[in-house]
Amino acid sequence: MSSPVAVDIFVEDRAHEAFLVPMLRRIAREEDVAVTPRVRSGRGGHGRAVAELGRYQDLVRKGAAGATAPDLLIAGIDGNCSTFAKAKKAIKGATHAPFSSRLVVACPDPHVERWYLADPESFKEVVGLWPTVAKKKCSRDYYKNALAKAIRKAGHPATLGGIEFAQELVERMDLYRAGKNDRSLKSFADDLRTNLRAVYSASGGGNE
């Protein structure tokens, strides 16, 4: 049996971590690939996270504190109302060899809470309420507030603003529907699936 694929998840904040870890596990399960998620937090907002992404790479290259290079690196940073392509380019520009060849960009456009709401049908199944969300808003905290409001209206205490439902939402989500509603989510899910297959195949897993 092949060793689990080590996946470092470098995230901007807790909402990214809560969503990306179960999404990684789900897609890996669908591809029959064992994974070991390792969260490497770069919290503190978009600019700081991009800067810390560089420092993270330096630490891994130096083997600081026993750090080892991952098989895959997921960088989760909000697009912040820039175009998805520009935000993705910025992350790739901050990523260098050998990490650049194993990078999967998770760049929600404009903010990660929009991904939580990307499939209203499954959201209703989990939370009990169809969320009211504008098709595209760039206002700061719009989707964060929309998520928390939907949770409260459904009668739940939004102690974590709604991210406490991340595991269930990811498991129930119809990725085809969600991808049609949010291009940045589709891009991430497709890229992650493709890279997991490539790493698994390169490790000899596909020949078992």
C-alpha positions as CSV (number, residue, x, y, z in Angstrom):
1,M,0.0,0.0,0.0
2,S,1.3,3.5,-0.9
3,S,2.0,5.9,1.9
4,P,-0.7,8.6,2.5
5,V,-0.3,11.7,0.4
6,A,1.0,14.5,2.7
7,V,-1.0,17.7,2.0
8,D,0.0,21.0,3.6
9,I,-2.9,23.4,3.8
10,F,-1.8,27.0,4.1
11,V,-4.8,29.2,5.0
12,E,-5.7,32.8,5.6
13,D,-8.1,32.2,8.4
14,R,-10.2,29.6,10.3
15,A,-13.1,29.7,7.8
16,H,-10.7,28.4,5.1
17,E,-9.3,25.7,7.3
18,A,-12.8,24.5,8.4
19,F,-13.9,24.2,4.7
20,L,-10.7,23.0,3.0
21,V,-9.8,20.1,5.3
22,P,-13.1,18.2,4.9
23,M,-13.1,19.1,1.1
24,L,-9.7,17.5,0.8
25,R,-10.8,14.4,2.7
26,R,-14.0,14.1,0.6
27,I,-12.3,14.4,-2.8
28,A,-9.4,12.1,-1.7
29,R,-12.0,9.6,-0.6
30,E,-13.8,9.8,-4.0
31,E,-10.4,9.2,-5.7
32,D,-9.5,6.4,-3.3
33,V,-6.4,8.2,-2.2
34,A,-5.2,8.2,1.4
35,V,-4.2,11.7,2.6
36,T,-2.6,13.3,5.7
37,P,-3.7,16.9,6.0
38,R,-1.3,19.2,7.7
39,V,-2.6,22.7,8.4
40,R,0.0,25.4,8.2
41,S,-1.7,28.6,9.2
42,G,-0.9,32.0,7.8
43,R,-3.7,33.8,9.5
44,G,-3.9,37.6,9.5
45,G,-5.5,38.7,6.3
46,H,-4.7,38.4,2.6
47,G,-1.5,40.5,2.5
48,R,0.0,38.9,5.5
49,A,-0.9,35.4,4.4
50,V,0.8,35.9,1.0
51,A,4.0,37.1,2.8
52,E,3.9,34.2,5.3
53,L,3.5,31.8,2.4
54,G,7.1,32.7,1.4
55,R,8.3,32.3,4.9
56,Y,6.6,28.9,5.2
57,Q,8.5,27.7,2.1
58,D,11.8,28.9,3.5
59,L,11.2,27.0,6.8
60,V,10.3,23.8,5.0
61,R,13.3,24.0,2.7
62,K,15.6,24.5,5.8
63,G,13.8,21.6,7.6
64,A,13.0,23.9,10.5
65,A,11.4,22.2,13.5
66,G,11.4,19.0,11.6
67,A,9.3,20.4,8.7
68,T,9.1,18.1,5.7
69,A,8.1,19.0,2.2
70,P,4.5,18.1,1.3
71,D,3.4,16.0,-1.7
72,L,0.8,18.7,-2.3
73,L,0.4,22.3,-1.1
74,I,-3.0,23.9,-0.9
75,A,-2.9,27.7,-0.5
76,G,-6.2,29.1,0.7
77,I,-6.5,32.8,0.3
78,D,-9.5,35.0,-0.5
79,G,-9.7,36.8,-3.8
80,N,-10.9,39.9,-2.1
81,C,-12.9,41.1,-5.1
82,S,-9.9,41.0,-7.4
83,T,-10.5,38.8,-10.4
84,F,-10.0,35.1,-9.7
85,A,-7.3,34.9,-12.3
86,K,-5.4,37.8,-10.8
87,A,-5.6,36.4,-7.3
88,K,-4.5,33.0,-8.4
89,K,-1.6,34.6,-10.3
90,A,-0.5,36.4,-7.1
91,I,-0.4,33.2,-5.2
92,K,1.5,31.4,-7.9
93,G,4.0,34.3,-8.0
94,A,4.7,33.8,-4.3
95,T,5.2,30.1,-4.7
96,H,8.6,28.8,-5.8
97,A,10.2,25.4,-6.7
98,P,9.8,22.8,-5.5
99,F,6.4,23.9,-4.2
100,S,5.2,25.5,-7.4
101,S,4.9,22.1,-9.1
102,R,2.7,20.7,-6.4
103,L,0.5,23.8,-5.7
104,V,-3.3,23.8,-5.7
105,V,-4.8,27.2,-5.3
106,A,-8.0,27.7,-3.2
107,C,-8.9,31.3,-4.0
108,P,-12.6,32.0,-3.2
109,D,-14.0,34.9,-5.1
110,P,-14.4,37.1,-3.3
111,H,-14.5,35.4,0.2
112,V,-14.6,31.9,1.4
113,E,-18.0,32.1,3.0
114,R,-19.4,32.2,-0.5
115,W,-18.2,28.7,-0.9
116,Y,-20.2,27.6,2.1
117,L,-23.3,29.0,0.3
118,A,-22.5,27.8,-3.2
119,D,-25.1,25.0,-3.2
120,P,-28.3,26.4,-1.6
121,E,-30.1,23.0,-1.9
122,S,-27.7,21.1,0.2
123,F,-27.3,24.0,2.5
124,K,-31.0,23.8,3.2
125,E,-30.7,20.1,3.9
126,V,-28.1,20.7,6.5
127,V,-29.1,23.9,8.1
128,G,-32.9,23.9,7.5
129,L,-33.1,27.1,5.5
130,W,-32.5,28.2,2.0
131,P,-30.0,31.1,2.2
132,T,-30.7,34.5,0.7
133,V,-27.6,35.4,-1.2
134,A,-26.9,37.9,-4.0
135,K,-25.3,36.5,-7.1
136,K,-22.1,38.5,-6.7
137,K,-21.2,41.0,-4.0
138,C,-17.8,42.5,-3.3
139,S,-18.8,44.3,-0.1
140,R,-16.4,43.3,2.7
141,D,-18.0,40.7,5.0
142,Y,-21.2,40.4,2.8
143,Y,-21.0,36.6,2.6
144,K,-19.7,36.3,6.1
145,N,-22.8,38.1,7.4
146,A,-25.1,36.2,4.9
147,L,-23.8,32.9,6.3
148,A,-24.2,33.9,9.9
149,K,-27.7,35.3,9.2
150,A,-28.9,32.1,7.6
151,I,-27.7,30.1,10.5
152,R,-29.5,32.3,13.0
153,K,-32.7,32.4,11.0
154,A,-32.7,28.6,10.9
155,G,-32.8,28.7,14.7
156,H,-29.2,27.7,15.3
157,P,-26.7,29.7,17.5
158,A,-24.1,31.0,15.1
159,T,-21.3,30.7,17.7
160,L,-18.7,30.5,15.0
161,G,-20.5,32.4,12.4
162,G,-21.7,29.3,10.5
163,I,-18.3,27.6,10.0
164,E,-19.3,25.0,12.6
165,F,-21.4,23.5,9.8
166,A,-18.5,23.2,7.4
167,Q,-18.0,19.4,7.7
168,E,-21.7,18.7,7.0
169,L,-22.0,21.2,4.3
170,V,-19.0,19.9,2.4
171,E,-20.2,16.3,2.7
172,R,-23.7,17.1,1.4
173,M,-22.6,19.6,-1.3
174,D,-23.4,18.7,-4.9
175,L,-20.1,19.7,-6.4
176,Y,-21.5,20.0,-9.9
177,R,-24.2,22.4,-8.8
178,A,-21.8,24.3,-6.5
179,G,-19.3,24.6,-9.3
180,K,-21.9,26.0,-11.7
181,N,-22.7,28.7,-9.1
182,D,-19.1,29.5,-8.2
183,R,-16.3,29.2,-10.8
184,S,-13.5,29.6,-8.2
185,L,-14.8,26.6,-6.3
186,K,-15.0,24.5,-9.4
187,S,-11.5,25.5,-10.3
188,F,-10.2,24.4,-6.9
189,A,-12.1,21.1,-6.8
190,D,-11.0,20.2,-10.3
191,D,-7.4,21.1,-9.7
192,L,-7.3,19.2,-6.4
193,R,-8.8,16.1,-8.0
194,T,-6.3,16.2,-10.9
195,N,-3.3,16.7,-8.6
196,L,-4.3,14.0,-6.2
197,R,-4.6,11.6,-9.1
198,A,-1.2,12.6,-10.4
199,V,0.6,12.3,-7.1
200,Y,-1.1,8.9,-6.4
201,S,-0.1,7.6,-9.9
202,A,3.5,8.9,-9.5
203,S,3.8,7.1,-6.2
204,G,2.8,3.8,-7.8
205,G,-0.6,3.7,-6.2
206,G,-2.3,3.3,-9.5
207,N,-0.4,0.1,-10.2
208,E,-1.6,-1.8,-7.1
